């Protein structure tokens, strides 16, 4: 794995649940790529997970990835809780089904392909890549809202 990619990911939700968006900023050398998407009825945690999944999914081959997220939910889930969930048949320590299991399983598959250096960044603290990912996540929601207003 010689290629290093830097990812910034973020999720947003208007209401929780409500309309949501995810955003990813990828950097590879001097190149940048922005991705974003929308879900009409979702939660902030689902959008945070979806952003990371989509950022990793777009990589065509195994890479070294510096993955920046402002989501402690994603960081703790992957690095602390996931092994136990898998051992326990996707149940929590309290024997309840893991929330967002579909996305945790998708993320688990994606991280197996890469060598990831996880970095937590404080949200809305002026980190340019994180601010851009947040802007992209919110753009996804705003664009849908504008399209909805235009059709009514």
Residue frames relative to the residue before (quaternion, step in Angstrom):
aa qw qx qy qz dx dy dz
X 1.0000 0.0000 0.0000 0.0000 0.00 0.00 0.00
X 0.0099 0.8419 -0.5377 0.0447 3.54 0.01 1.27
X 0.6379 0.5352 -0.3365 0.4397 3.59 1.13 -0.51
X 0.1320 -0.7776 0.6091 0.0826 3.58 -0.95 0.89
X 0.0871 -0.7753 0.6255 -0.0062 3.51 -0.86 1.10
X 0.2117 -0.7448 0.6185 0.1341 3.56 -1.06 0.79
X 0.0843 -0.7933 0.6028 0.0139 3.56 -0.83 1.05
X 0.0909 -0.7199 0.6839 0.0755 3.51 -1.20 0.73
X 0.0381 -0.8219 0.5678 -0.0241 3.58 -0.73 1.03
X 0.0878 0.7861 -0.6104 0.0418 3.56 -1.17 0.58
X 0.1951 -0.7502 0.6205 0.1185 3.51 -1.28 0.53
X 0.0929 -0.7823 0.6145 0.0420 3.55 -1.21 0.54
X 0.0279 -0.7866 0.6168 0.0020 3.54 -1.15 0.60
X 0.2431 -0.7451 0.6042 0.1438 3.57 -1.00 0.85
X 0.7243 0.0665 -0.1241 0.6750 3.48 0.11 1.38
X 0.1125 -0.7989 0.5880 0.0580 3.59 -1.11 0.42
X 0.4007 -0.3404 -0.7643 0.3734 1.61 -0.05 2.49
X 0.1484 0.7533 -0.6314 0.1090 3.47 -1.40 0.36
X 0.7169 -0.3762 0.3029 0.5027 3.57 -1.21 -0.29
X 0.0427 -0.8304 0.5551 -0.0230 3.56 -0.90 0.91
X 0.1392 -0.7749 0.6107 0.0844 3.49 -1.33 0.34
X 0.1925 -0.7469 0.6227 0.1315 3.52 -1.29 0.43
X 0.0878 -0.8008 0.5915 0.0326 3.55 -1.15 0.64
X 0.0743 -0.7818 0.6191 0.0070 3.53 -1.15 0.77
X 0.0955 -0.7386 0.6636 0.0713 3.52 -1.07 0.82
X 0.1144 -0.7858 0.6068 0.0332 3.58 -0.72 1.13
X 0.0585 -0.7724 0.6316 0.0324 3.53 -1.07 0.80
X 0.0446 0.7592 -0.6456 0.0693 3.52 -0.92 1.03
X 0.7947 -0.0904 0.0091 0.6001 3.55 -0.24 1.27
X 0.7933 -0.2391 0.2101 0.5189 3.57 -0.74 -1.08
X 0.5940 0.5912 -0.3565 0.4130 3.57 1.27 -0.17
X 0.1038 -0.7669 0.6304 0.0610 3.53 -1.20 0.68
X 0.0476 -0.7686 0.6371 0.0326 3.52 -1.17 0.66
X 0.1802 -0.7759 0.5988 0.0830 3.55 -0.96 0.94
X 0.0503 -0.7776 0.6268 -0.0021 3.54 -1.02 0.93
X 0.1275 0.7832 -0.6071 0.0428 3.55 -1.13 0.55
X 0.0486 -0.8001 0.5978 0.0044 3.52 -1.25 0.52
X 0.3594 -0.7474 0.5438 0.1288 3.49 -1.34 0.40
X 0.0558 -0.7378 0.6705 0.0547 3.55 -1.28 0.59
X 0.4498 -0.7329 0.4381 0.2618 3.61 -0.75 0.97
X 0.7950 0.0675 -0.0187 0.6025 3.62 1.06 -0.66
X 0.2766 0.7638 -0.5150 0.2735 3.55 -0.22 1.30
X 0.4126 -0.6651 0.5425 0.3050 3.56 -1.30 -0.31
X 0.6559 -0.5032 0.3823 0.4129 3.53 -1.27 0.33
X 0.6515 0.5227 -0.3311 0.4391 3.61 0.90 -0.85
X 0.6400 0.5149 -0.3312 0.4642 3.59 0.98 -0.76
X 0.6697 0.4936 -0.3076 0.4618 3.59 0.96 -0.78
X 0.6035 0.5370 -0.3567 0.4693 3.60 1.07 -0.66
X 0.6673 0.4891 -0.2937 0.4788 3.59 0.93 -0.90
X 0.6602 0.5225 -0.3158 0.4374 3.58 0.87 -0.94
X 0.6155 0.5530 -0.3509 0.4384 3.59 1.00 -0.75
X 0.6757 0.4788 -0.2996 0.4738 3.59 0.86 -0.92
X 0.6394 0.5298 -0.3264 0.4516 3.59 0.92 -0.89
X 0.6956 0.4769 -0.2822 0.4573 3.59 0.80 -0.99
X 0.6334 0.5358 -0.3333 0.4479 3.58 1.02 -0.75
X 0.6965 0.4453 -0.2657 0.4959 3.58 0.96 -0.84
X 0.6314 0.5696 -0.3283 0.4112 3.59 0.98 -0.83
X 0.6669 0.5279 -0.3134 0.4224 3.59 0.99 -0.75
X 0.5660 0.5940 -0.3892 0.4187 3.61 1.21 -0.37
X 0.3906 -0.7786 0.4531 0.1895 3.56 -0.63 1.18
X 0.7921 0.1193 -0.0581 0.5958 3.59 1.15 -0.55
X 0.6701 -0.4880 0.3541 0.4330 3.59 -1.23 0.33
X 0.0323 -0.8050 0.5910 -0.0418 3.55 -0.95 0.96
X 0.4353 -0.5555 0.6025 0.3727 3.47 -1.42 0.08
X 0.0741 -0.8172 0.5715 -0.0135 3.56 -0.71 1.09
X 0.1708 -0.7076 0.6751 0.1199 3.52 -1.01 0.91
X 0.0613 -0.8389 0.5400 -0.0286 3.54 -0.26 1.31
X 0.1286 -0.8010 0.5846 0.0118 3.53 -0.55 1.27
X 0.0923 0.7804 -0.6117 0.0910 3.55 -0.81 1.05
X 0.3219 -0.7230 0.5687 0.2241 3.55 -1.18 0.52
X 0.5550 0.6204 -0.3757 0.4073 3.57 1.29 0.23
X 0.2913 -0.7457 0.5767 0.1627 3.56 -0.54 1.18
X 0.5553 0.6051 -0.3794 0.4261 3.58 1.15 -0.60
X 0.6899 0.4595 -0.2773 0.4858 3.60 0.85 -0.96
X 0.6696 0.5095 -0.3066 0.4449 3.59 0.83 -0.96
X 0.7099 0.4427 -0.2680 0.4778 3.59 0.76 -1.00
X 0.6281 0.5558 -0.3377 0.4273 3.54 0.95 -0.85
X 0.7322 0.4247 -0.2495 0.4703 3.55 0.78 -0.98
X 0.7780 0.3946 -0.1949 0.4484 3.57 0.79 -0.97
X 0.7817 0.3093 -0.1706 0.5139 3.61 1.15 -0.47
X 0.7926 0.3762 -0.1823 0.4439 3.58 0.69 -1.07
X 0.5968 0.6398 -0.3591 0.3247 3.59 0.97 -0.86
X 0.6577 0.5056 -0.3525 0.4331 3.66 0.76 -0.80
X 0.6636 0.4985 -0.3002 0.4700 3.59 0.99 -0.80
X 0.6234 0.5377 -0.3388 0.4554 3.58 0.98 -0.80
X 0.6690 0.4978 -0.2998 0.4633 3.56 0.93 -0.90
X 0.6439 0.5220 -0.3109 0.4650 3.59 0.99 -0.86
X 0.7493 0.4053 -0.1960 0.4857 3.57 1.03 -0.87
X 0.5587 -0.6313 0.3911 0.3693 3.61 1.18 0.40
X 0.6350 -0.5617 0.3029 0.4353 3.56 1.06 0.86
X 0.4769 0.5831 -0.4827 0.4467 3.52 0.98 1.05
X 0.4922 -0.6369 0.5055 0.3108 3.54 -1.19 0.60
X 0.6995 -0.4255 0.3460 0.4582 3.57 -1.30 0.02
X 0.6792 0.4625 -0.2739 0.4998 3.58 1.19 -0.56
X 0.5142 -0.6902 0.3739 0.3455 3.59 1.34 0.32
X 0.4934 0.6244 -0.4455 0.4100 3.58 1.19 0.58
X 0.6001 -0.5649 0.4072 0.3936 3.61 -1.12 0.53
X 0.4988 -0.6438 0.4931 0.3058 3.57 -1.06 0.82
X 0.4072 -0.6917 0.5422 0.2487 3.56 -0.90 0.96
X 0.8373 0.1686 -0.1557 0.4963 3.55 -1.11 0.77
X 0.1401 0.8429 -0.5070 0.1136 3.55 1.18 0.63
X 0.6284 0.5560 -0.3448 0.4208 3.60 0.92 -0.87
X 0.7086 0.4451 -0.2642 0.4795 3.57 0.93 -0.87
X 0.6114 0.5317 -0.3576 0.4645 3.61 1.03 -0.67
X 0.6608 0.4963 -0.3153 0.4665 3.59 0.96 -0.79
X 0.6352 0.5107 -0.3258 0.4790 3.59 1.01 -0.76
X 0.6564 0.4985 -0.3123 0.4723 3.58 0.95 -0.84
X 0.6170 0.5486 -0.3403 0.4501 3.58 0.97 -0.81
X 0.6524 0.5048 -0.3136 0.4704 3.62 0.96 -0.82
X 0.6835 0.5013 -0.2942 0.4416 3.58 0.89 -0.92
X 0.6814 0.4967 -0.3179 0.4335 3.62 0.85 -0.85
X 0.5649 0.6088 -0.3892 0.3985 3.61 1.15 -0.47
X 0.6648 0.5400 -0.2937 0.4244 3.59 1.13 -0.61
X 0.7886 0.3289 -0.1255 0.5042 3.57 1.15 -0.53
X 0.3895 -0.6388 0.5989 0.2856 3.52 -1.39 0.25
X 0.0441 -0.8596 0.5077 -0.0381 3.57 -0.15 1.30
X 0.1826 -0.7196 0.6638 0.0903 3.51 -1.06 0.97
X 0.1992 -0.8127 0.5416 0.0800 3.58 -0.23 1.33
X 0.0029 0.7938 -0.6075 0.0293 3.55 -0.92 0.95
X 0.2494 -0.7527 0.5928 0.1407 3.52 -0.84 1.03
X 0.0670 -0.7719 0.6314 0.0309 3.57 -0.98 0.91
X 0.4962 -0.6386 0.4906 0.3244 3.55 -1.05 0.71
X 0.4476 -0.7044 0.4884 0.2546 3.56 -0.82 1.01
X 0.8506 0.1400 -0.1212 0.4921 3.54 -1.20 0.67
X 0.4863 0.6662 -0.4303 0.3667 3.56 1.05 0.79
X 0.6551 -0.5575 0.3051 0.4087 3.57 1.21 0.37
X 0.4246 0.6560 -0.5043 0.3674 3.64 1.19 0.26
X 0.4501 -0.7489 0.4002 0.2765 3.62 -0.33 1.23
X 0.6746 0.4934 -0.3145 0.4501 3.64 0.82 -0.85
X 0.6604 0.4950 -0.3014 0.4775 3.57 1.01 -0.81
X 0.6299 0.5264 -0.3313 0.4651 3.58 1.00 -0.77
X 0.6480 0.5117 -0.3140 0.4686 3.59 1.02 -0.81
X 0.6397 0.5125 -0.3290 0.4690 3.62 0.96 -0.83
X 0.6366 0.5153 -0.3198 0.4764 3.60 1.00 -0.80
X 0.6380 0.5252 -0.3171 0.4654 3.58 0.97 -0.86
X 0.6583 0.5119 -0.3046 0.4602 3.59 0.96 -0.85
X 0.6447 0.5192 -0.3187 0.4618 3.59 0.95 -0.87
X 0.6928 0.4586 -0.2728 0.4852 3.57 0.94 -0.85
X 0.5813 0.5693 -0.3680 0.4501 3.59 1.14 -0.61
X 0.6192 0.5509 -0.3490 0.4373 3.59 0.96 -0.82
X 0.6755 0.4755 -0.2893 0.4836 3.59 0.94 -0.88
X 0.6737 0.5148 -0.2984 0.4383 3.59 0.87 -0.97
X 0.6518 0.5159 -0.3260 0.4502 3.60 0.94 -0.84
X 0.6481 0.5018 -0.3176 0.4768 3.59 1.00 -0.77
X 0.6382 0.5253 -0.3298 0.4560 3.57 0.97 -0.84
X 0.6565 0.4991 -0.3161 0.4690 3.59 0.94 -0.86
X 0.6496 0.5045 -0.3239 0.4676 3.61 0.92 -0.83
X 0.6447 0.5232 -0.3229 0.4542 3.58 1.00 -0.79
X 0.6563 0.5058 -0.3062 0.4687 3.57 1.00 -0.82
X 0.6544 0.5288 -0.3096 0.4429 3.58 1.04 -0.76
X 0.7108 0.4563 -0.2659 0.4645 3.59 1.10 -0.65
X 0.6644 0.4980 -0.3261 0.4519 3.62 1.17 -0.16
